Amino acid sequence: MIPGGGQPNMQQLLQQAQKMQQDLAKAQEELARTEVDGQAGGGLVKATVTGSGELRALAIDPKAVDPEDTETLADLIVAAVQAANENAQALQQQKLGPLAQGLGGGIPGLPF
């Protein structure tokens, strides 16, 4: 039988929630510092974003630049940035997923 009529120890729950919140903040800081890449056109255009999705760099191979066809270059840039953001989202899931799942474990009413 759990002391206190079956109610969980609120102090312990608060401490667990506080630790998870600290872990989540630390993981978010790490994501903001981590850079991931995406590319398009077989590497003609490369984009670098942080794990939180901030565009940091864009590299365009001169072979991708055709003054007569700027639409293709624009499409390659968009595709490279999208690929980098997809990689950032995967990194977010890897880093934050377990923490978000942990927040809901044992605490009724949390959406995780």
C-alpha positions as CSV (number, residue, x, y, z in Angstrom):
1,M,0.0,0.0,0.0
2,I,1.3,3.4,-0.9
3,P,1.5,5.8,2.0
4,G,-0.9,8.8,1.8
5,G,-3.9,6.8,0.5
6,G,-2.4,5.7,-2.8
7,Q,-1.4,9.2,-3.9
8,P,2.1,9.6,-5.4
9,N,4.7,11.6,-3.4
10,M,4.2,15.1,-4.8
11,Q,7.6,16.2,-3.8
12,Q,9.2,13.3,-5.7
13,L,7.0,14.0,-8.8
14,L,8.0,17.7,-8.7
15,Q,11.6,16.8,-8.5
16,Q,11.3,14.3,-11.4
17,A,9.5,16.9,-13.5
18,Q,12.1,19.5,-12.7
19,K,14.9,17.2,-13.7
20,M,13.2,16.3,-16.9
21,Q,12.7,20.0,-17.6
22,Q,16.4,20.6,-17.1
23,D,17.3,17.7,-19.3
24,L,14.9,19.0,-22.0
25,A,16.5,22.5,-21.8
26,K,20.0,21.0,-22.1
27,A,18.9,18.9,-25.1
28,Q,17.4,22.0,-26.8
29,E,20.6,24.0,-26.2
30,E,22.6,21.1,-27.7
31,L,20.3,21.1,-30.7
32,A,20.8,24.8,-31.3
33,R,24.6,24.2,-31.4
34,T,24.5,21.1,-33.6
35,E,24.6,21.5,-37.3
36,V,23.2,19.1,-39.9
37,D,23.4,19.2,-43.7
38,G,21.1,18.6,-46.6
39,Q,21.9,18.5,-50.3
40,A,20.2,18.5,-53.7
41,G,21.2,18.0,-57.3
42,G,23.8,15.4,-56.4
43,G,25.6,17.8,-54.0
44,L,25.5,20.8,-56.3
45,V,23.6,22.7,-53.5
46,K,24.2,22.1,-49.8
47,A,22.4,23.6,-46.9
48,T,23.5,23.6,-43.3
49,V,20.9,24.2,-40.5
50,T,21.1,23.9,-36.7
51,G,19.3,21.0,-35.0
52,S,16.6,23.6,-34.2
53,G,16.1,24.4,-37.9
54,E,18.0,27.7,-38.3
55,L,19.7,28.1,-41.7
56,R,23.4,28.6,-41.1
57,A,25.1,28.1,-44.5
58,L,24.3,27.6,-48.1
59,A,26.9,26.3,-50.6
60,I,26.3,26.4,-54.3
61,D,28.6,24.7,-56.8
62,P,29.3,27.0,-59.8
63,K,28.1,24.2,-62.1
64,A,24.6,24.7,-60.7
65,V,24.5,28.4,-61.8
66,D,23.0,28.9,-65.2
67,P,21.8,32.5,-65.8
68,E,19.3,31.2,-68.3
69,D,17.8,28.8,-65.8
70,T,17.5,30.4,-62.3
71,E,14.3,28.4,-61.6
72,T,16.3,25.1,-61.4
73,L,18.8,26.7,-59.0
74,A,16.0,28.0,-56.8
75,D,14.4,24.5,-56.8
76,L,17.7,23.0,-55.8
77,I,18.2,25.5,-53.0
78,V,14.7,24.8,-51.7
79,A,15.2,21.1,-51.9
80,A,18.6,21.3,-50.0
81,V,17.1,23.4,-47.2
82,Q,14.2,21.0,-46.9
83,A,16.5,18.1,-46.8
84,A,18.6,19.8,-44.1
85,N,15.4,20.6,-42.1
86,E,14.3,17.0,-42.4
87,N,17.6,15.9,-40.9
88,A,17.2,18.5,-38.2
89,Q,13.7,17.1,-37.3
90,A,15.2,13.6,-37.2
91,L,17.8,14.8,-34.8
92,Q,15.2,16.6,-32.7
93,Q,13.2,13.3,-32.5
94,Q,16.4,11.5,-31.5
95,K,17.3,14.0,-28.8
96,L,13.9,15.1,-27.5
97,G,11.7,12.1,-28.2
98,P,12.8,10.1,-25.1
99,L,12.5,13.2,-22.9
100,A,9.0,14.1,-24.1
101,Q,7.9,10.5,-23.5
102,G,9.4,10.6,-20.0
103,L,7.4,13.7,-19.1
104,G,4.1,11.9,-19.4
105,G,5.2,8.7,-17.7
106,G,3.4,8.5,-14.4
107,I,2.0,12.0,-14.4
108,P,-1.7,11.9,-15.4
109,G,-3.0,14.6,-17.6
110,L,0.2,15.4,-19.5
111,P,-0.2,15.3,-23.2
112,F,3.0,13.3,-23.9
